[in-house]
Amino acid sequence: MRSFYAGAALVLVIAGGLTGCAIDPMVRLNEDIESENVEVRREAVLILANLDDPRSIVALNEVFEDDDELRDMAAAALVKKGREEVTDRKPDPIIEGIAALANNVHLSEIVRARAAWILGEIGDREAIPALKTASAAKLANTQPATLVREQATQALEKLGYKTAGRAFEIPMGTLEDQAVTVLPEPEPLGGDVEPAA
């Protein structure tokens, strides 16, 4: 039954949004991202990626941080949101939020590395200071956070900070300002990360 509701909400989003609708879709979506059923959560992430509601970013951040199965899908959705939600407001709230994750030593190295990847894929040079910090990242035990450093360095190259340059994994123009029915899967992050001794 949840699958029906999630599918119906996606149809509404794709058909033109939920303007004037008396039902708040975030109530159902917040429940769905907590579901035990991965397919219900997957559908909710897709709807959140397409939903024009600032609360969707908070929900996607929650999935990104806490859902190992859908972390990469939520990351691609956050790239979409970051590219769409261009603002003159400084600091940019999406970049600021993702940057805080990339540089939080209390989070897993996988979460931090994928956050650095998101910052690079969004393509906004405002992320450069946070990525410079992440390029020297350490783990909570003060050992180097190698995977975070690698992703931050690659992100800096995407943003033109390094002379070599690097192509975006998700080409510009493929996600933003359109309803998507599938989110691209990011490349894996260098395999399993062994905790530093």
N, C-alpha and C positions, 0 to 999 in steps of 0.2 A: 504494500500500500504506500509506503514511503517513496518507493521508486516512482509510482504514479505521480505523487505530489511534486517530487523533485523534477520529473520530466515536464509536468505542466508548468512549473515555475520557469523552466528554461524556455519553453515556448513563449511565455509572456515576455521574458526578457528579450528574446530574439525578435519578437513581433513589435517591439517598440518601447519596452520599458513598463514600469509599474506605476507611472504617474497617475494619480487620482485613485489608485486602488486602495480600498479600505483595509485590506489585509496586509500586515507588515510581513514581508517574506523573510526577514532576518530572524524572526522567532523560530520558524520552521528550520531555517538553514543552520542556526546555532545548535538546534537539537540534532540535526542530521550530521554535523561534523563530529559529534560525540557518539554516533552510532557504533555498535559492534560490527555492523555489516560494512565491509570495505567498499562495496558498490554504492551504497547509500552515501558514504562519505565522498566517494569519487564524483558522483553526480552533484553533490553539494559544492565541491570545489569548482567544478565547471560552471555552475550557476553563479557562484561568487565572482569568478573571473569576468563574467559578462554583466554583472549587476552594477548599475550606476548608483552606488550608495557608499559613502565613505566608511561605513561600518564594515563593509565587506573586506577592507584591507586589514582591519583588526582580526576578523575571523580567519583570513588567509594566513596571517602571521601566527595565529594559534595553531593552525594545522601544520604550518612549516616547522614550528618549534617542537611540537609534541607528537606528530604522526609519522613514524618511520616509514610506513608503507606509502604515504602520499606526499612526503616531503618534496620530492622533485616536481611533482605536479603542482603543488602549491608554489614552489619557486618560479615555475614558468608563469603561473597566474600572477604572481607579484611583479614579474618583469612586464607583463601586459599592463598591469595597473600603473607601474612606474612610468611607462612610456606614455600612457594616456593622461595621467594626472599631472601634466606639466603645470607648474605654478610659479608665480613670481615671489611667493612667500618663502622667505629664507629663515631658517633652514627648511628645505623641502621635507615635509613630514614623512614621506615614504622612504626617502634616502636616509634621513636621520634615524628612523626606526630600524632599517636593515643594517645600517652602519653600526648601531649599538649592538646588534646580534653578532656581527663579524668580529667585534672587538671585546666581547664578553668572555673572559677566561673561564667562567663558570659553566659555559655551554660546551657541548661536545665539539670536537674538532670538525666533525662532518657538518654540523649545523653552521659553524662559523665559516668553514670553507665554502659551503653553498651560498651563504649570505654574501660573501665576497664575489662569488660568481654572479649573483643577482645584481649587485651594484655595477659590475662591468657590463652586463647585458642590458641594463636600463639605458646606458649610454649617456648619462648626464655627468659632465665634468665636475659637478658639485661634490661627487663622491670621491674625488682624488685625495683630499686630506685623510679621510677614513681609510682608504685603501693603502695609503702610504703607511699609516699606523699598522694596518693588518699585515703589510708585507714584512714586518718585523715581529709578528705575533709570537706569543709564548703560551704554553699551557699553564694551568694552575700551579704545576710543580716547577715552573720556570724553565722547563725544557722548550726548545724551539717547536712551534706548531707548524711543521713542515707543509702540511696540506693547505692550511690557511695561507701561509706565505706564498705558496705556488699559485693558488687561485687569485690572491690579491695582486700579484705581479702580472698575471695574465690579464686581469681586469684593467690594470693601469695601462697595459699595452692596447687594449681595446679602446680606451679613452684617449689614446694618443699621447700619453704621458711619456712613454718610452719611444725612442726613435724607430724601433723595429716595426711597431704596429702589429695588430692582430685582428682578424676578422671576427665579427660577432657570430656566436654559435646559432642564435636565432636572428636571422637577418632583419634589419630595420624595416618596418612597414608590414611585417607578416602577422602581427598580433594586434597592434593598436587600432582603436576606433572601428572595430568590427566585432560582431558576435562570432565566437568560435565554438565549434562543436567538438574539437579535439585540441588539447594543449600539447605542444611538442615535449618530448622527453629529453632532458638535458643529458649530455655525455656523462658517464659515471665519473666520480671523483677519485681517481687513482687507487681504486680498490679499497680493501679494508684497512683502516688505520689502526696500527698497534699502539696501545697506550705506552707512553714513554716510561722507562724504568726510573 
